[in-house]
Structures are given as C-alpha cells and as structure tokens.
Amino acid sequence: MVDSKKLLILVGSPRRAGNSATLAAAVQRGAEAAKIEVSLRFIDDSTSSFLRDCRQCRLPNGECAIEDNYRALFFDDFLPADGVVFCSPVYWYGLSAQTKVFFDRTFCYYSASYPDSAQVMAQMTRKRIGLVLASEETYPGASLGIVHQIQEYCRYTHSEFVGVVRGIGNSRSEVVQDPRDPSMAAEQLGREIFNRRYSDFRIDTERSGQVWPQDNG
Ligand SMILES: Cc1cc2nc3c(=O)[nH]c(=O)nc-3n(C[C@H](O)[C@H](O)[C@H](O)COP(=O)(O)O)c2cc1C
C-alpha cells in the first residue's frame, strides 16, 4: 500500500443492493484506486439494539452488556480508521435509525463509566469524515438536517468534514440513473478522502489570499 491510511465505509441502509450501498461501493472503488486500505460494513450486521440505560446494563467490568457485534465494529473498524464515510438513506429527513444507532452507541465506550474512555475519546477524534446520502426527493432541504448533524459531530470530535454526496433514487440501485452522476462523485470522494483540500477559517486565520497553487508558466 502506497498510502497506509485506513478508510471505513459504514452503510446505514437495510438494503444490500440499495442506493446507499451502490454509492458506498463507488466510494470503495475510488479509495481502492488511490491504494487506500478500505473496508465496508453494513451497520445492521453488527447492531441489534438501541443504546440502553448504561446503569441498567453495564457489566461490573465496565463493558456493555448488549449482545451483538457493535463492540467489534467500533474497536476493530471505527477507532483505528483515519477516515470514515457514512452512507445513509434519508429517512424522515434524518439519518436512518441504523446510522443513528451507530453514533448513539459510541457513548457506551467514551462515557466516563467505561474504564478506557480516555483512550477511546482520543481515538474518536481527528478523522476525515465524508457523508453520502440517498433520497427520493430532490430538493436540497431534505438533507440539511443530516448535514448539520454530521457537521456538529465533526466539530465536537475535531474531525474534518471533507465532503457530501447526494444521490437521488428510490427503487434499489436506481441512483445509477441520477443524471447528476452521484456514483462518480462518490468515487471521487473515496479517492480524495485523505488529500482533498479542507479549510474551516476563523476571522484570525492566516491565509495567503489564494486557495490553489498558481500556474506561473
Ligand atoms: C422509512 C422511510 C423514510 C423515508 N423518508 C424519506 C424522506 O424523508 N425524504 C426522501 O427524500 N426520501 C425518503 N425515503 C426514501 C429513501 O430515502 C430512498 O428510497 C433511498 O433511495 C433509500 O436508500 P437505500 O436504497 O440505500 O435504502 C424514505 C424511505 C423510507 C423507507
């Protein structure tokens, strides 16, 4: 591998041949073309429950007692990743429950009652994050709540929110017919996830006044 960075693609749809999965496969193709180490997981392969009240279900050793494979997804795939692309259908103008539960259950391990929470918190920060959405409706407002949520997640975790792709479709894989070609944009996101230019200024940020290298020829 030329680039040793790791990318995790998390798919939050129940449909294995659905639109989020189709776009996720495009992200994967792009990442592989850039020689990035990439893995793709369907969140509901590993999650069978919402977050519960930790006081009721945390084991004496601090571990979460929910019996599914979320722990492995979180520790083996998510924490070591340098970048994560969340691929979700738009459900009721929000993330799918599958995707949301992934975020909610991080709490089991970064909350102070988990013995290694400091280490977990450190590993949750400073990732590159991408967002890929599939929806039936085309109007821009349908995805704004989700974009805002991921933006806040990135701010909270000192992560870099490097791109959003939105594909339109309803029946399985119909997104490939979207004339704006979201598959190409998803592939590009995968290819560029670690080197796409990212900036988020404050009033006092020092900057040169030019964004791109100038062609002086
Ligand atoms: C429960 C449910 C809620 C949905 N809510 C919306 C919505 O609010 N806006 C929208 O544009 N599409 C909505 N859709 C349509 C899906 O976003 C669309 O079919 C998408 O392509 C599904 O992605 P998938 O194939 O990855 O599951 C909804 C679909 C379901 C099943």
The ligand as an SDF file (V2000), in Angstrom:
LIG
                    3D

 31 33  0  0  0  0  0  0  0  0999 V2000
  -38.8720    4.8680    6.3240 C   0  0  0  0  0  0  0  0  0  0  0  0
  -38.5110    5.6640    5.1080 C   0  0  0  0  0  0  0  0  0  0  0  0
  -38.4780    7.0460    5.1780 C   0  0  0  0  0  0  0  0  0  0  0  0
  -38.1020    7.7930    4.0740 C   0  0  0  0  0  0  0  0  0  0  0  0
  -38.0810    9.1540    4.1730 N   0  0  0  0  0  0  0  0  0  0  0  0
  -37.6670    9.8980    3.1130 C   0  0  0  0  0  0  0  0  0  0  0  0
  -37.5770   11.3210    3.2140 C   0  0  0  0  0  0  0  0  0  0  0  0
  -37.8670   11.9180    4.2300 O   0  0  0  0  0  0  0  0  0  0  0  0
  -37.1620   12.0070    2.1230 N   0  0  0  0  0  0  0  0  0  0  0  0
  -36.7960   11.3680    0.9550 C   0  0  0  0  0  0  0  0  0  0  0  0
  -36.3900   12.0420    0.0290 O   0  0  0  0  0  0  0  0  0  0  0  0
  -36.8620   10.0180    0.8410 N   0  0  0  0  0  0  0  0  0  0  0  0
  -37.2830    9.2720    1.8930 C   0  0  0  0  0  0  0  0  0  0  0  0
  -37.3260    7.9050    1.7930 N   0  0  0  0  0  0  0  0  0  0  0  0
  -36.8860    7.2580    0.5260 C   0  0  0  0  0  0  0  0  0  0  0  0
  -35.4340    6.7790    0.6090 C   0  0  0  0  0  0  0  0  0  0  0  0
  -34.5720    7.7980    1.0870 O   0  0  0  0  0  0  0  0  0  0  0  0
  -34.9530    6.3280   -0.7580 C   0  0  0  0  0  0  0  0  0  0  0  0
  -35.7390    5.2710   -1.2230 O   0  0  0  0  0  0  0  0  0  0  0  0
  -33.4890    5.9030   -0.7410 C   0  0  0  0  0  0  0  0  0  0  0  0
  -33.0230    5.7700   -2.0480 O   0  0  0  0  0  0  0  0  0  0  0  0
  -33.2980    4.5920    0.0070 C   0  0  0  0  0  0  0  0  0  0  0  0
  -31.9450    4.3020    0.0990 O   0  0  0  0  0  0  0  0  0  0  0  0
  -31.4230    2.7790    0.2140 P   0  0  0  0  0  0  0  0  0  0  0  0
  -31.7100    2.1190   -1.1090 O   0  0  0  0  0  0  0  0  0  0  0  0
  -29.9770    2.9040    0.4740 O   0  0  0  0  0  0  0  0  0  0  0  0
  -32.1700    2.1410    1.3370 O   0  0  0  0  0  0  0  0  0  0  0  0
  -37.7450    7.1290    2.8720 C   0  0  0  0  0  0  0  0  0  0  0  0
  -37.7750    5.7400    2.8040 C   0  0  0  0  0  0  0  0  0  0  0  0
  -38.1530    5.0130    3.9090 C   0  0  0  0  0  0  0  0  0  0  0  0
  -38.1890    3.5050    3.8180 C   0  0  0  0  0  0  0  0  0  0  0  0
  1  2  1  0
  2  3  1  0
  2 30  2  0
  3  4  2  0
  4  5  1  0
  4 28  1  0
  5  6  2  0
  6  7  1  0
  6 13  1  0
  7  8  2  0
  7  9  1  0
  9 10  1  0
 10 11  2  0
 10 12  1  0
 12 13  2  0
 13 14  1  0
 14 15  1  0
 14 28  1  0
 15 16  1  0
 16 17  1  0
 16 18  1  0
 18 19  1  0
 18 20  1  0
 20 21  1  0
 20 22  1  0
 22 23  1  0
 23 24  1  0
 24 25  2  0
 24 26  1  0
 24 27  1  0
 28 29  2  0
 29 30  1  0
 30 31  1  0
M  END
$$$$
